[in-house]
């Protein structure tokens, strides 16, 4: 919610959270998705018992496998219930083939066997994928045994999972069990440090699990796992721990095995060293909101990941030496730059330090004790004003996140010493200028400075960022892009969205023709595209909504790889779309709505990949030519157009919009509150 409302709001109690929702959102039209609800009280705490905390038109979507969380809402007519159908046989067979055959040629007996398997698992997608992936690694001679296991009358899902699990190597099993315990959708780049083994690259293990459909990898490297697989993994861990508690390698504070007397003696979130001494193999530990005291000598010899979110500002432990620790997460803690833990906790191999939301930090801590640090996250440290000069010692740092550090108004010149840095994120800070020394970061690949409302200047030294692939300056105060941008020969994405002070695009942009794939000048003051823009032969996405462009380039056909062209709400855009558009045979999206475009050429009918065409409120258009049959989405309206073209050939059309009036204008006010 802090992201949406663009302000800090800490919810540490249920009652406080309820008041937050009721007070802040009462008059807002919201869409809330509550996924996998299992406890009725959770629903009440977020949406209330009467669904009256939100504005008119709000929608709440709940997914659940437990109908008992909804009956009171159903009985009062507040809920529409939608059952999820299982996959039909054709869909299920297609999914099974995808995972079972991969690059193999189908065996004549395959479809018959596959149909039996699909029926046996009732079309459940997870089981189809897991069994299919398992099948792909079997030779024909092994099919019968696997088929016999799956076609049993009372299929035991865990037996299927167990067969896949048994095929994993020792290293892969460890990774699977770790992911079953790690926070949902954890960043795989961070987690990989936990599995570092010079003889076994960690992503070889993760990729293997992904191929076997045991884990999911998101587009931003998030590691996910289906809840049934997570439950299966956690059961294995519990069984192993029960057999020999001293070997347990993963532990969160709610699982600490205290006896009844100890529970009565003290607050459950206070721990002493003795609580852990019987578990020397702990590798992953969650101590959220906990306080630890005592002598920790030799207590955590194998600890690699410590998640200690919400820890207190005082540190009373001694000899807290975690020599193998590579990941320390202190998010939303009360730590300061003078926190005693910086001196007392010995972690010479630290790779990841996460200080997200540590609002008491005014200056980043002295980092010279962590020479191997590769990832530093200071996001939402709302009072952070300065980075400690010791940051120059982080010669291996590859990722620095300073997003939404509101008070941070300058970057240190020491940034130039960080030769290994690949990603720098300063979005939402108060930074005014980029130090010239930044040009020395030869390995920097991503520089994101969106919503830096005071950033007014980009130095010419950016030409030294020869590895840069993403440059995002959305909503900054800069007035121009230096011509030296032409030196960024690997730049793929350039976003100047809402940089309203920029009046022209640099001519030198033509020299990015071998790299640039996305250009966004939406909301800028640019009124004319440079002639050189048609030299961008690799450009896939061109966005220029809500700017002052007067015409489309006559040679737009030279952008042969263009897939998306966005020019909606360009009030100054006039004339006809150039006939050269016929050369854009990869174009999928064309948005020209709310512009003064007056003509669409006949050649548009030849764009066989075009799926979305937006011509809403293009009031100068009098007639439309025949449109391509590939269209799935058509928005069109014009005050001067009397008839639409014949749409009978648009057999793929899924959405059509012939106006943009607010639907509420068509509804009698007295009926607004009716269901």
ABEGO torsion letter per residue (X at the ends): XAAAAGBBBBBABAAAAAAAAAAAAAABBBBBBBBGBABAAAAAAAAEAAGAABBBGBBBBBBBABAAAAAAAAAAGABBBBBBBBBBAAAAAAAAAAAAAEABBBBAAAAAAAAAAAAAAGGBAAAAAAAAAAAAABBAAAAAAAAAAAABABBBAAAAAAAAAAABBAAAAAAAAAAAABBBGBBAAAAAAAABBAABBAAAAAAAAAAAGABBBBAAGBBBBBAAAAAAAAAAAAAAAAABAAABABBBAAABBBBAAAAAABBAABBBAAAAAABAABABBBABGBBBBEBABGABAABABBBBBGBBABBABBGBBBAABABBBABGBABBAABAAAAABBBAABABBBABGBAABABBBBAAABAABABBBABGBAABABBBAAAAABAABABBBABGBAABABBBAAAAABAABABBBABGBABABBBAAAAABAABABBBABGBAABABBBAAAAABAABABBBABGBABABBBAAAAABAABABBBABGBAABABBBAAAAAAAAABABBBABGBABABBBAAAAABAABABBBABGBABABBBAAAAABAABABBBABGBAABBEBBBAAAAABAABABBBABGBABABBBAAAAABAABABBBABGBAABABBBBBBAABABBBBBBAABABBBBAAABAABABBBABABBAAAABBAAAAABX
